[in-house]
Amino acid sequence: MNALPQNKDMQDKYYIGYYDGERLIAVMDLIMDFPDETTAFIGFFMTDVSIQNTGIGSGIIEDLCVCLAKIGISKVRLGWVKDNPQAEHF
């Protein structure tokens, strides 16, 4: 939860939970202005197994991109673990 790229600090990092009512269904690690001022970097994005393959995760990312575009972020990068086909497909 505290990992950061070089030259970034905690004011650039957001750890976000997404809820369905009171149930946590997804978490995201978001770093603003990395690697440049027009890019946001998602260090990880995980959804509860119960909502996987439903389109909810994609919807969360789409909504995030719309919000980020409104504040001048034109690119979003997603980190993923090599050899994880589900993450690579996403």
PDB file of N, CA, C and O in Angstrom:
ATOM      1  N   MET A   1       0.808  -1.206   0.000  1.00  0.00           N
ATOM      2  CA  MET A   1       0.000   0.000   0.000  1.00  0.00           C
ATOM      3  C   MET A   1       0.847   1.264   0.000  1.00  0.00           C
ATOM      4  O   MET A   1       0.344   2.346  -0.302  1.00  0.00           O
ATOM      5  N   ASN A   2       2.102   1.139   0.329  1.00  0.00           N
ATOM      6  CA  ASN A   2       2.970   2.312   0.387  1.00  0.00           C
ATOM      7  C   ASN A   2       4.005   2.360  -0.730  1.00  0.00           C
ATOM      8  O   ASN A   2       4.783   3.310  -0.803  1.00  0.00           O
ATOM      9  N   ALA A   3       4.029   1.361  -1.593  1.00  0.00           N
ATOM     10  CA  ALA A   3       5.034   1.325  -2.664  1.00  0.00           C
ATOM     11  C   ALA A   3       4.791   2.457  -3.656  1.00  0.00           C
ATOM     12  O   ALA A   3       3.659   2.728  -4.054  1.00  0.00           O
ATOM     13  N   LEU A   4       5.881   3.107  -4.041  1.00  0.00           N
ATOM     14  CA  LEU A   4       5.815   4.227  -4.988  1.00  0.00           C
ATOM     15  C   LEU A   4       6.992   4.172  -5.953  1.00  0.00           C
ATOM     16  O   LEU A   4       8.074   3.708  -5.592  1.00  0.00           O
ATOM     17  N   PRO A   5       6.783   4.647  -7.182  1.00  0.00           N
ATOM     18  CA  PRO A   5       7.921   4.780  -8.088  1.00  0.00           C
ATOM     19  C   PRO A   5       8.856   5.882  -7.606  1.00  0.00           C
ATOM     20  O   PRO A   5       8.478   6.732  -6.799  1.00  0.00           O
ATOM     21  N   GLN A   6      10.061   5.850  -8.108  1.00  0.00           N
ATOM     22  CA  GLN A   6      11.041   6.881  -7.770  1.00  0.00           C
ATOM     23  C   GLN A   6      10.481   8.254  -8.149  1.00  0.00           C
ATOM     24  O   GLN A   6       9.798   8.391  -9.164  1.00  0.00           O
ATOM     25  N   ASN A   7      10.766   9.251  -7.345  1.00  0.00           N
ATOM     26  CA  ASN A   7      10.360  10.641  -7.551  1.00  0.00           C
ATOM     27  C   ASN A   7       8.869  10.898  -7.359  1.00  0.00           C
ATOM     28  O   ASN A   7       8.372  11.943  -7.779  1.00  0.00           O
ATOM     29  N   LYS A   8       8.151   9.977  -6.740  1.00  0.00           N
ATOM     30  CA  LYS A   8       6.741  10.190  -6.412  1.00  0.00           C
ATOM     31  C   LYS A   8       6.609  10.134  -4.892  1.00  0.00           C
ATOM     32  O   LYS A   8       7.422   9.502  -4.217  1.00  0.00           O
ATOM     33  N   ASP A   9       5.589  10.792  -4.358  1.00  0.00           N
ATOM     34  CA  ASP A   9       5.352  10.694  -2.918  1.00  0.00           C
ATOM     35  C   ASP A   9       3.889  10.394  -2.659  1.00  0.00           C
ATOM     36  O   ASP A   9       3.089  10.323  -3.592  1.00  0.00           O
ATOM     37  N   MET A  10       3.542  10.219  -1.406  1.00  0.00           N
ATOM     38  CA  MET A  10       2.213   9.739  -1.038  1.00  0.00           C
ATOM     39  C   MET A  10       1.087  10.677  -1.470  1.00  0.00           C
ATOM     40  O   MET A  10      -0.056  10.237  -1.591  1.00  0.00           O
ATOM     41  N   GLN A  11       1.374  11.944  -1.703  1.00  0.00           N
ATOM     42  CA  GLN A  11       0.305  12.848  -2.145  1.00  0.00           C
ATOM     43  C   GLN A  11      -0.129  12.534  -3.581  1.00  0.00           C
ATOM     44  O   GLN A  11      -1.179  13.001  -4.022  1.00  0.00           O
ATOM     45  N   ASP A  12       0.664  11.751  -4.310  1.00  0.00           N
ATOM     46  CA  ASP A  12       0.340  11.364  -5.678  1.00  0.00           C
ATOM     47  C   ASP A  12      -0.397  10.023  -5.755  1.00  0.00           C
ATOM     48  O   ASP A  12      -0.830   9.613  -6.832  1.00  0.00           O
ATOM     49  N   LYS A  13      -0.539   9.346  -4.619  1.00  0.00           N
ATOM     50  CA  LYS A  13      -1.048   7.980  -4.606  1.00  0.00           C
ATOM     51  C   LYS A  13      -2.423   7.906  -3.955  1.00  0.00           C
ATOM     52  O   LYS A  13      -2.686   8.540  -2.934  1.00  0.00           O
ATOM     53  N   TYR A  14      -3.286   7.116  -4.573  1.00  0.00           N
ATOM     54  CA  TYR A  14      -4.631   6.885  -4.039  1.00  0.00           C
ATOM     55  C   TYR A  14      -4.868   5.391  -3.967  1.00  0.00           C
ATOM     56  O   TYR A  14      -4.596   4.663  -4.922  1.00  0.00           O
ATOM     57  N   TYR A  15      -5.366   4.945  -2.855  1.00  0.00           N
ATOM     58  CA  TYR A  15      -5.750   3.558  -2.654  1.00  0.00           C
ATOM     59  C   TYR A  15      -7.263   3.580  -2.548  1.00  0.00           C
ATOM     60  O   TYR A  15      -7.814   4.086  -1.570  1.00  0.00           O
ATOM     61  N   ILE A  16      -7.937   3.036  -3.549  1.00  0.00           N
ATOM     62  CA  ILE A  16      -9.367   3.238  -3.703  1.00  0.00           C
ATOM     63  C   ILE A  16     -10.118   1.925  -3.530  1.00  0.00           C
ATOM     64  O   ILE A  16      -9.720   0.896  -4.076  1.00  0.00           O
ATOM     65  N   GLY A  17     -11.206   1.966  -2.767  1.00  0.00           N
ATOM     66  CA  GLY A  17     -12.091   0.819  -2.626  1.00  0.00           C
ATOM     67  C   GLY A  17     -13.412   1.105  -3.319  1.00  0.00           C
ATOM     68  O   GLY A  17     -13.942   2.213  -3.225  1.00  0.00           O
ATOM     69  N   TYR A  18     -13.936   0.121  -4.003  1.00  0.00           N
ATOM     70  CA  TYR A  18     -15.237   0.214  -4.667  1.00  0.00           C
ATOM     71  C   TYR A  18     -16.191  -0.734  -3.961  1.00  0.00           C
ATOM     72  O   TYR A  18     -15.870  -1.897  -3.715  1.00  0.00           O
ATOM     73  N   TYR A  19     -17.351  -0.225  -3.644  1.00  0.00           N
ATOM     74  CA  TYR A  19     -18.311  -0.975  -2.840  1.00  0.00           C
ATOM     75  C   TYR A  19     -19.632  -1.170  -3.558  1.00  0.00           C
ATOM     76  O   TYR A  19     -20.060  -0.322  -4.342  1.00  0.00           O
ATOM     77  N   ASP A  20     -20.263  -2.280  -3.285  1.00  0.00           N
ATOM     78  CA  ASP A  20     -21.653  -2.538  -3.644  1.00  0.00           C
ATOM     79  C   ASP A  20     -22.385  -2.569  -2.314  1.00  0.00           C
ATOM     80  O   ASP A  20     -22.400  -3.587  -1.623  1.00  0.00           O
ATOM     81  N   GLY A  21     -22.996  -1.437  -1.961  1.00  0.00           N
ATOM     82  CA  GLY A  21     -23.539  -1.308  -0.615  1.00  0.00           C
ATOM     83  C   GLY A  21     -22.384  -1.261   0.372  1.00  0.00           C
ATOM     84  O   GLY A  21     -21.521  -0.387   0.290  1.00  0.00           O
ATOM     85  N   GLU A  22     -22.373  -2.194   1.292  1.00  0.00           N
ATOM     86  CA  GLU A  22     -21.288  -2.250   2.273  1.00  0.00           C
ATOM     87  C   GLU A  22     -20.231  -3.298   1.929  1.00  0.00           C
ATOM     88  O   GLU A  22     -19.272  -3.488   2.677  1.00  0.00           O
ATOM     89  N   ARG A  23     -20.407  -3.974   0.801  1.00  0.00           N
ATOM     90  CA  ARG A  23     -19.486  -5.056   0.411  1.00  0.00           C
ATOM     91  C   ARG A  23     -18.417  -4.518  -0.536  1.00  0.00           C
ATOM     92  O   ARG A  23     -18.732  -3.967  -1.591  1.00  0.00           O
ATOM     93  N   LEU A  24     -17.150  -4.683  -0.149  1.00  0.00           N
ATOM     94  CA  LEU A  24     -16.021  -4.285  -0.983  1.00  0.00           C
ATOM     95  C   LEU A  24     -15.940  -5.233  -2.177  1.00  0.00           C
ATOM     96  O   LEU A  24     -15.821  -6.446  -2.007  1.00  0.00           O
ATOM     97  N   ILE A  25     -16.007  -4.666  -3.403  1.00  0.00           N
ATOM     98  CA  ILE A  25     -15.985  -5.511  -4.592  1.00  0.00           C
ATOM     99  C   ILE A  25     -14.738  -5.305  -5.456  1.00  0.00           C
ATOM    100  O   ILE A  25     -14.442  -6.125  -6.325  1.00  0.00           O
ATOM    101  N   ALA A  26     -14.004  -4.204  -5.217  1.00  0.00           N
ATOM    102  CA  ALA A  26     -12.800  -3.962  -6.003  1.00  0.00           C
ATOM    103  C   ALA A  26     -11.886  -2.998  -5.258  1.00  0.00           C
ATOM    104  O   ALA A  26     -12.342  -2.169  -4.471  1.00  0.00           O
ATOM    105  N   VAL A  27     -10.595  -3.121  -5.519  1.00  0.00           N
ATOM    106  CA  VAL A  27      -9.602  -2.195  -4.969  1.00  0.00           C
ATOM    107  C   VAL A  27      -8.647  -1.778  -6.077  1.00  0.00           C
ATOM    108  O   VAL A  27      -8.377  -2.529  -7.014  1.00  0.00           O
ATOM    109  N   MET A  28      -8.148  -0.558  -5.937  1.00  0.00           N
ATOM    110  CA  MET A  28      -7.246  -0.017  -6.937  1.00  0.00           C
ATOM    111  C   MET A  28      -6.152   0.804  -6.269  1.00  0.00           C
ATOM    112  O   MET A  28      -6.391   1.513  -5.292  1.00  0.00           O
ATOM    113  N   ASP A  29      -4.953   0.692  -6.816  1.00  0.00           N
ATOM    114  CA  ASP A  29      -3.814   1.508  -6.429  1.00  0.00           C
ATOM    115  C   ASP A  29      -3.553   2.435  -7.611  1.00  0.00           C
ATOM    116  O   ASP A  29      -3.173   1.969  -8.685  1.00  0.00           O
ATOM    117  N   LEU A  30      -3.752   3.741  -7.429  1.00  0.00           N
ATOM    118  CA  LEU A  30      -3.658   4.720  -8.513  1.00  0.00           C
ATOM    119  C   LEU A  30      -2.603   5.759  -8.181  1.00  0.00           C
ATOM    120  O   LEU A  30      -2.615   6.345  -7.099  1.00  0.00           O
ATOM    121  N   ILE A  31      -1.697   5.984  -9.109  1.00  0.00           N
ATOM    122  CA  ILE A  31      -0.648   6.996  -8.948  1.00  0.00           C
ATOM    123  C   ILE A  31      -0.843   8.044 -10.034  1.00  0.00           C
ATOM    124  O   ILE A  31      -0.835   7.728 -11.223  1.00  0.00           O
ATOM    125  N   MET A  32      -1.016   9.267  -9.625  1.00  0.00           N
ATOM    126  CA  MET A  32      -1.248  10.365 -10.564  1.00  0.00           C
ATOM    127  C   MET A  32       0.071  10.886 -11.118  1.00  0.00           C
ATOM    128  O   MET A  32       1.116  10.823 -10.470  1.00  0.00           O
ATOM    129  N   ASP A  33      -0.018  11.401 -12.338  1.00  0.00           N
ATOM    130  CA  ASP A  33       1.121  12.060 -12.994  1.00  0.00           C
ATOM    131  C   ASP A  33       2.344  11.161 -13.069  1.00  0.00           C
ATOM    132  O   ASP A  33       3.460  11.593 -12.776  1.00  0.00           O
ATOM    133  N   PHE A  34       2.132   9.907 -13.463  1.00  0.00           N
ATOM    134  CA  PHE A  34       3.243   8.978 -13.608  1.00  0.00           C
ATOM    135  C   PHE A  34       3.010   8.100 -14.825  1.00  0.00           C
ATOM    136  O   PHE A  34       1.934   7.515 -14.947  1.00  0.00           O
ATOM    137  N   PRO A  35       3.946   7.988 -15.705  1.00  0.00           N
ATOM    138  CA  PRO A  35       5.314   8.488 -15.631  1.00  0.00           C
ATOM    139  C   PRO A  35       5.474   9.944 -16.061  1.00  0.00           C
ATOM    140  O   PRO A  35       6.571  10.497 -15.978  1.00  0.00           O
ATOM    141  N   ASP A  36       4.385  10.570 -16.520  1.00  0.00           N
ATOM    142  CA  ASP A  36       4.451  11.985 -16.868  1.00  0.00           C
ATOM    143  C   ASP A  36       3.164  12.672 -16.412  1.00  0.00           C
ATOM    144  O   ASP A  36       2.273  12.025 -15.861  1.00  0.00           O
ATOM    145  N   GLU A  37       3.071  13.972 -16.638  1.00  0.00           N
ATOM    146  CA  GLU A  37       1.955  14.761 -16.100  1.00  0.00           C
ATOM    147  C   GLU A  37       0.608  14.455 -16.744  1.00  0.00           C
ATOM    148  O   GLU A  37      -0.427  14.839 -16.201  1.00  0.00           O
ATOM    149  N   THR A  38       0.593  13.780 -17.876  1.00  0.00           N
ATOM    150  CA  THR A  38      -0.677  13.485 -18.541  1.00  0.00           C
ATOM    151  C   THR A  38      -1.087  12.022 -18.407  1.00  0.00           C
ATOM    152  O   THR A  38      -2.019  11.571 -19.072  1.00  0.00           O
ATOM    153  N   THR A  39      -0.387  11.282 -17.545  1.00  0.00           N
ATOM    154  CA  THR A  39      -0.642   9.849 -17.391  1.00  0.00           C
ATOM    155  C   THR A  39      -0.920   9.502 -15.937  1.00  0.00           C
ATOM    156  O   THR A  39      -0.262  10.004 -15.026  1.00  0.00           O
ATOM    157  N   ALA A  40      -1.906   8.635 -15.735  1.00  0.00           N
ATOM    158  CA  ALA A  40      -2.161   8.032 -14.422  1.00  0.00           C
ATOM    159  C   ALA A  40      -1.775   6.556 -14.532  1.00  0.00           C
ATOM    160  O   ALA A  40      -1.972   5.931 -15.574  1.00  0.00           O
ATOM    161  N   PHE A  41      -1.232   6.016 -13.465  1.00  0.00           N
ATOM    162  CA  PHE A  41      -0.754   4.631 -13.465  1.00  0.00           C
ATOM    163  C   PHE A  41      -1.528   3.829 -12.438  1.00  0.00           C
ATOM    164  O   PHE A  41      -1.547   4.173 -11.256  1.00  0.00           O
ATOM    165  N   ILE A  42      -2.162   2.764 -12.887  1.00  0.00           N
ATOM    166  CA  ILE A  42      -2.853   1.850 -11.982  1.00  0.00           C
ATOM    167  C   ILE A  42      -1.868   0.738 -11.653  1.00  0.00           C
ATOM    168  O   ILE A  42      -1.573  -0.117 -12.487  1.00  0.00           O
ATOM    169  N   GLY A  43      -1.363   0.764 -10.416  1.00  0.00           N
ATOM    170  CA  GLY A  43      -0.386  -0.236  -9.991  1.00  0.00           C
ATOM    171  C   GLY A  43      -1.014  -1.604  -9.849  1.00  0.00           C
ATOM    172  O   GLY A  43      -0.390  -2.615 -10.169  1.00  0.00           O
ATOM    173  N   PHE A  44      -2.242  -1.641  -9.373  1.00  0.00           N
ATOM    174  CA  PHE A  44      -3.012  -2.878  -9.395  1.00  0.00           C
ATOM    175  C   PHE A  44      -4.488  -2.550  -9.325  1.00  0.00           C
ATOM    176  O   PHE A  44      -4.898  -1.509  -8.811  1.00  0.00           O
ATOM    177  N   PHE A  45      -5.270  -3.466  -9.854  1.00  0.00           N
ATOM    178  CA  PHE A  45      -6.722  -3.372  -9.818  1.00  0.00           C
ATOM    179  C   PHE A  45      -7.234  -4.787  -9.639  1.00  0.00           C
ATOM    180  O   PHE A  45      -7.005  -5.648 -10.488  1.00  0.00           O
ATOM    181  N   MET A  46      -7.920  -5.026  -8.547  1.00  0.00           N
ATOM    182  CA  MET A  46      -8.425  -6.365  -8.259  1.00  0.00           C
ATOM    183  C   MET A  46      -9.913  -6.294  -7.972  1.00  0.00           C
ATOM    184  O   MET A  46     -10.389  -5.397  -7.277  1.00  0.00           O
ATOM    185  N   THR A  47     -10.639  -7.262  -8.524  1.00  0.00           N
ATOM    186  CA  THR A  47     -12.068  -7.351  -8.256  1.00  0.00           C
ATOM    187  C   THR A  47     -12.369  -8.643  -7.517  1.00  0.00           C
ATOM    188  O   THR A  47     -11.650  -9.635  -7.637  1.00  0.00           O
ATOM    189  N   ASP A  48     -13.441  -8.606  -6.756  1.00  0.00           N
ATOM    190  CA  ASP A  48     -13.919  -9.800  -6.076  1.00  0.00           C
ATOM    191  C   ASP A  48     -14.282 -10.837  -7.136  1.00  0.00           C
ATOM    192  O   ASP A  48     -14.808 -10.494  -8.195  1.00  0.00           O
ATOM    193  N   VAL A  49     -14.002 -12.088  -6.848  1.00  0.00           N
ATOM    194  CA  VAL A  49     -14.266 -13.161  -7.810  1.00  0.00           C
ATOM    195  C   VAL A  49     -15.734 -13.184  -8.219  1.00  0.00           C
ATOM    196  O   VAL A  49     -16.050 -13.587  -9.339  1.00  0.00           O
ATOM    197  N   SER A  50     -16.630 -12.764  -7.347  1.00  0.00           N
ATOM    198  CA  SER A  50     -18.061 -12.824  -7.640  1.00  0.00           C
ATOM    199  C   SER A  50     -18.500 -11.856  -8.737  1.00  0.00           C
ATOM    200  O   SER A  50     -19.580 -12.021  -9.304  1.00  0.00           O
ATOM    201  N   ILE A  51     -17.674 -10.842  -9.047  1.00  0.00           N
ATOM    202  CA  ILE A  51     -18.056  -9.895 -10.102  1.00  0.00           C
ATOM    203  C   ILE A  51     -17.171 -10.011 -11.337  1.00  0.00           C
ATOM    204  O   ILE A  51     -17.369  -9.279 -12.307  1.00  0.00           O
ATOM    205  N   GLN A  52     -16.211 -10.907 -11.316  1.00  0.00           N
ATOM    206  CA  GLN A  52     -15.337 -11.057 -12.472  1.00  0.00           C
ATOM    207  C   GLN A  52     -16.125 -11.567 -13.674  1.00  0.00           C
ATOM    208  O   GLN A  52     -17.043 -12.374 -13.534  1.00  0.00           O
ATOM    209  N   ASN A  53     -15.752 -11.085 -14.853  1.00  0.00           N
ATOM    210  CA  ASN A  53     -16.400 -11.452 -16.122  1.00  0.00           C
ATOM    211  C   ASN A  53     -17.848 -10.976 -16.215  1.00  0.00           C
ATOM    212  O   ASN A  53     -18.648 -11.565 -16.943  1.00  0.00           O
ATOM    213  N   THR A  54     -18.188  -9.915 -15.486  1.00  0.00           N
ATOM    214  CA  THR A  54     -19.530  -9.349 -15.554  1.00  0.00           C
ATOM    215  C   THR A  54     -19.545  -7.990 -16.235  1.00  0.00           C
ATOM    216  O   THR A  54     -20.612  -7.459 -16.541  1.00  0.00           O
ATOM    217  N   GLY A  55     -18.349  -7.416 -16.479  1.00  0.00           N
ATOM    218  CA  GLY A  55     -18.263  -6.080 -17.055  1.00  0.00           C
ATOM    219  C   GLY A  55     -18.158  -4.978 -16.019  1.00  0.00           C
ATOM    220  O   GLY A  55     -17.944  -3.818 -16.371  1.00  0.00           O
ATOM    221  N   ILE A  56     -18.305  -5.317 -14.753  1.00  0.00           N
ATOM    222  CA  ILE A  56     -18.241  -4.298 -13.701  1.00  0.00           C
ATOM    223  C   ILE A  56     -16.846  -3.700 -13.611  1.00  0.00           C
ATOM    224  O   ILE A  56     -16.706  -2.482 -13.501  1.00  0.00           O
ATOM    225  N   GLY A  57     -15.818  -4.529 -13.657  1.00  0.00           N
ATOM    226  CA  GLY A  57     -14.444  -4.027 -13.605  1.00  0.00           C
ATOM    227  C   GLY A  57     -14.149  -3.104 -14.773  1.00  0.00           C
ATOM    228  O   GLY A  57     -13.551  -2.043 -14.593  1.00  0.00           O
ATOM    229  N   SER A  58     -14.562  -3.500 -15.961  1.00  0.00           N
ATOM    230  CA  SER A  58     -14.371  -2.647 -17.136  1.00  0.00           C
ATOM    231  C   SER A  58     -15.124  -1.334 -16.975  1.00  0.00           C
ATOM    232  O   SER A  58     -14.626  -0.277 -17.364  1.00  0.00           O
ATOM    233  N   GLY A  59     -16.316  -1.398 -16.405  1.00  0.00           N
ATOM    234  CA  GLY A  59     -17.092  -0.183 -16.166  1.00  0.00           C
ATOM    235  C   GLY A  59     -16.408   0.752 -15.189  1.00  0.00           C
ATOM    236  O   GLY A  59     -16.427   1.969 -15.372  1.00  0.00           O
ATOM    237  N   ILE A  60     -15.805   0.191 -14.152  1.00  0.00           N
ATOM    238  CA  ILE A  60     -15.065   1.005 -13.187  1.00  0.00           C
ATOM    239  C   ILE A  60     -13.918   1.732 -13.889  1.00  0.00           C
ATOM    240  O   ILE A  60     -13.713   2.928 -13.682  1.00  0.00           O
ATOM    241  N   ILE A  61     -13.180   1.008 -14.714  1.00  0.00           N
ATOM    242  CA  ILE A  61     -12.049   1.609 -15.433  1.00  0.00           C
ATOM    243  C   ILE A  61     -12.544   2.673 -16.413  1.00  0.00           C
ATOM    244  O   ILE A  61     -11.946   3.745 -16.512  1.00  0.00           O
ATOM    245  N   GLU A  62     -13.614   2.394 -17.128  1.00  0.00           N
ATOM    246  CA  GLU A  62     -14.162   3.382 -18.062  1.00  0.00           C
ATOM    247  C   GLU A  62     -14.582   4.657 -17.339  1.00  0.00           C
ATOM    248  O   GLU A  62     -14.271   5.759 -17.793  1.00  0.00           O
ATOM    249  N   ASP A  63     -15.286   4.514 -16.216  1.00  0.00           N
ATOM    250  CA  ASP A  63     -15.700   5.687 -15.431  1.00  0.00           C
ATOM    251  C   ASP A  63     -14.488   6.460 -14.924  1.00  0.00           C
ATOM    252  O   ASP A  63     -14.475   7.690 -14.949  1.00  0.00           O
ATOM    253  N   LEU A  64     -13.476   5.738 -14.468  1.00  0.00           N
ATOM    254  CA  LEU A  64     -12.253   6.385 -13.997  1.00  0.00           C
ATOM    255  C   LEU A  64     -11.618   7.201 -15.121  1.00  0.00           C
ATOM    256  O   LEU A  64     -11.218   8.345 -14.908  1.00  0.00           O
ATOM    257  N   CYS A  65     -11.526   6.622 -16.307  1.00  0.00           N
ATOM    258  CA  CYS A  65     -10.908   7.319 -17.434  1.00  0.00           C
ATOM    259  C   CYS A  65     -11.669   8.591 -17.787  1.00  0.00           C
ATOM    260  O   CYS A  65     -11.051   9.606 -18.111  1.00  0.00           O
ATOM    261  N   VAL A  66     -12.986   8.557 -17.729  1.00  0.00           N
ATOM    262  CA  VAL A  66     -13.796   9.754 -18.002  1.00  0.00           C
ATOM    263  C   VAL A  66     -13.480  10.839 -16.975  1.00  0.00           C
ATOM    264  O   VAL A  66     -13.276  11.999 -17.331  1.00  0.00           O
ATOM    265  N   CYS A  67     -13.443  10.457 -15.710  1.00  0.00           N
ATOM    266  CA  CYS A  67     -13.141  11.433 -14.642  1.00  0.00           C
ATOM    267  C   CYS A  67     -11.730  11.997 -14.785  1.00  0.00           C
ATOM    268  O   CYS A  67     -11.523  13.200 -14.631  1.00  0.00           O
ATOM    269  N   LEU A  68     -10.768  11.139 -15.076  1.00  0.00           N
ATOM    270  CA  LEU A  68      -9.389  11.597 -15.225  1.00  0.00           C
ATOM    271  C   LEU A  68      -9.237  12.528 -16.421  1.00  0.00           C
ATOM    272  O   LEU A  68      -8.479  13.496 -16.355  1.00  0.00           O
ATOM    273  N   ALA A  69      -9.943  12.251 -17.509  1.00  0.00           N
ATOM    274  CA  ALA A  69      -9.872  13.115 -18.694  1.00  0.00           C
ATOM    275  C   ALA A  69     -10.342  14.529 -18.369  1.00  0.00           C
ATOM    276  O   ALA A  69      -9.832  15.503 -18.923  1.00  0.00           O
ATOM    277  N   LYS A  70     -11.305  14.637 -17.479  1.00  0.00           N
ATOM    278  CA  LYS A  70     -11.826  15.951 -17.092  1.00  0.00           C
ATOM    279  C   LYS A  70     -10.789  16.799 -16.362  1.00  0.00           C
ATOM    280  O   LYS A  70     -10.922  18.022 -16.300  1.00  0.00           O
ATOM    281  N   ILE A  71      -9.765  16.165 -15.813  1.00  0.00           N
ATOM    282  CA  ILE A  71      -8.717  16.921 -15.111  1.00  0.00           C
ATOM    283  C   ILE A  71      -7.397  16.912 -15.875  1.00  0.00           C
ATOM    284  O   ILE A  71      -6.349  17.234 -15.315  1.00  0.00           O
ATOM    285  N   GLY A  72      -7.449  16.543 -17.156  1.00  0.00           N
ATOM    286  CA  GLY A  72      -6.276  16.658 -18.009  1.00  0.00           C
ATOM    287  C   GLY A  72      -5.422  15.418 -18.161  1.00  0.00           C
ATOM    288  O   GLY A  72      -4.353  15.480 -18.768  1.00  0.00           O
ATOM    289  N   ILE A  73      -5.866  14.295 -17.624  1.00  0.00           N
ATOM    290  CA  ILE A  73      -5.115  13.050 -17.798  1.00  0.00           C
ATOM    291  C   ILE A  73      -5.575  12.410 -19.104  1.00  0.00           C
ATOM    292  O   ILE A  73      -6.751  12.077 -19.248  1.00  0.00           O
ATOM    293  N   SER A  74      -4.656  12.234 -20.058  1.00  0.00           N
ATOM    294  CA  SER A  74      -5.035  11.708 -21.365  1.00  0.00           C
ATOM    295  C   SER A  74      -4.678  10.234 -21.554  1.00  0.00           C
ATOM    296  O   SER A  74      -5.112   9.611 -22.523  1.00  0.00           O
ATOM    297  N   LYS A  75      -3.881   9.669 -20.622  1.00  0.00           N
ATOM    298  CA  LYS A  75      -3.485   8.268 -20.724  1.00  0.00           C
ATOM    299  C   LYS A  75      -3.580   7.613 -19.348  1.00  0.00           C
ATOM    300  O   LYS A  75      -3.328   8.238 -18.318  1.00  0.00           O
ATOM    301  N   VAL A  76      -3.950   6.341 -19.366  1.00  0.00           N
ATOM    302  CA  VAL A  76      -3.965   5.526 -18.145  1.00  0.00           C
ATOM    303  C   VAL A  76      -3.212   4.249 -18.458  1.00  0.00           C
ATOM    304  O   VAL A  76      -3.503   3.564 -19.438  1.00  0.00           O
ATOM    305  N   ARG A  77      -2.242   3.935 -17.615  1.00  0.00           N
ATOM    306  CA  ARG A  77      -1.470   2.695 -17.764  1.00  0.00           C
ATOM    307  C   ARG A  77      -1.852   1.751 -16.643  1.00  0.00           C
ATOM    308  O   ARG A  77      -2.110   2.172 -15.515  1.00  0.00           O
ATOM    309  N   LEU A  78      -1.885   0.466 -16.969  1.00  0.00           N
ATOM    310  CA  LEU A  78      -2.235  -0.556 -15.995  1.00  0.00           C
ATOM    311  C   LEU A  78      -1.075  -1.522 -15.857  1.00  0.00           C
ATOM    312  O   LEU A  78      -0.640  -2.129 -16.835  1.00  0.00           O
ATOM    313  N   GLY A  79      -0.575  -1.660 -14.633  1.00  0.00           N
ATOM    314  CA  GLY A  79       0.445  -2.661 -14.361  1.00  0.00           C
ATOM    315  C   GLY A  79      -0.232  -4.018 -14.179  1.00  0.00           C
ATOM    316  O   GLY A  79      -1.320  -4.100 -13.610  1.00  0.00           O
ATOM    317  N   TRP A  80       0.410  -5.078 -14.661  1.00  0.00           N
ATOM    318  CA  TRP A  80      -0.145  -6.419 -14.489  1.00  0.00           C
ATOM    319  C   TRP A  80       0.989  -7.429 -14.409  1.00  0.00           C
ATOM    320  O   TRP A  80       2.099  -7.188 -14.882  1.00  0.00           O
ATOM    321  N   VAL A  81       0.683  -8.548 -13.806  1.00  0.00           N
ATOM    322  CA  VAL A  81       1.681  -9.595 -13.588  1.00  0.00           C
ATOM    323  C   VAL A  81       1.836 -10.404 -14.871  1.00  0.00           C
ATOM    324  O   VAL A  81       0.863 -10.914 -15.427  1.00  0.00           O
ATOM    325  N   LYS A  82       3.076 -10.509 -15.326  1.00  0.00           N
ATOM    326  CA  LYS A  82       3.366 -11.295 -16.525  1.00  0.00           C
ATOM    327  C   LYS A  82       2.873 -12.732 -16.340  1.00  0.00           C
ATOM    328  O   LYS A  82       2.943 -13.288 -15.244  1.00  0.00           O
ATOM    329  N   ASP A  83       2.381 -13.316 -17.415  1.00  0.00           N
ATOM    330  CA  ASP A  83       1.883 -14.694 -17.424  1.00  0.00           C
ATOM    331  C   ASP A  83       0.563 -14.837 -16.672  1.00  0.00           C
ATOM    332  O   ASP A  83       0.185 -15.950 -16.306  1.00  0.00           O
ATOM    333  N   ASN A  84      -0.143 -13.734 -16.436  1.00  0.00           N
ATOM    334  CA  ASN A  84      -1.490 -13.793 -15.866  1.00  0.00           C
ATOM    335  C   ASN A  84      -2.439 -13.482 -17.022  1.00  0.00           C
ATOM    336  O   ASN A  84      -2.675 -12.312 -17.322  1.00  0.00           O
ATOM    337  N   PRO A  85      -2.984 -14.507 -17.674  1.00  0.00           N
ATOM    338  CA  PRO A  85      -3.774 -14.268 -18.892  1.00  0.00           C
ATOM    339  C   PRO A  85      -5.015 -13.400 -18.656  1.00  0.00           C
ATOM    340  O   PRO A  85      -5.389 -12.613 -19.525  1.00  0.00           O
ATOM    341  N   GLN A  86      -5.648 -13.534 -17.501  1.00  0.00           N
ATOM    342  CA  GLN A  86      -6.831 -12.724 -17.218  1.00  0.00           C
ATOM    343  C   GLN A  86      -6.462 -11.252 -17.129  1.00  0.00           C
ATOM    344  O   GLN A  86      -7.167 -10.405 -17.678  1.00  0.00           O
ATOM    345  N   ALA A  87      -5.377 -10.938 -16.451  1.00  0.00           N
ATOM    346  CA  ALA A  87      -4.940  -9.551 -16.340  1.00  0.00           C
ATOM    347  C   ALA A  87      -4.474  -9.013 -17.689  1.00  0.00           C
ATOM    348  O   ALA A  87      -4.749  -7.865 -18.037  1.00  0.00           O
ATOM    349  N   GLU A  88      -3.774  -9.843 -18.437  1.00  0.00           N
ATOM    350  CA  GLU A  88      -3.290  -9.407 -19.750  1.00  0.00           C
ATOM    351  C   GLU A  88      -4.458  -9.090 -20.681  1.00  0.00           C
ATOM    352  O   GLU A  88      -4.414  -8.104 -21.417  1.00  0.00           O
ATOM    353  N   HIS A  89      -5.485  -9.906 -20.653  1.00  0.00           N
ATOM    354  CA  HIS A  89      -6.671  -9.689 -21.488  1.00  0.00           C
ATOM    355  C   HIS A  89      -7.375  -8.400 -21.096  1.00  0.00           C
ATOM    356  O   HIS A  89      -7.813  -7.639 -21.959  1.00  0.00           O
ATOM    357  N   PHE A  90      -7.485  -8.153 -19.788  1.00  0.00           N
ATOM    358  CA  PHE A  90      -8.155  -6.950 -19.295  1.00  0.00           C
ATOM    359  C   PHE A  90      -7.448  -5.710 -19.777  1.00  0.00           C
ATOM    360  O   PHE A  90      -7.870  -4.597 -19.462  1.00  0.00           O
TER     361      PHE A  90
END
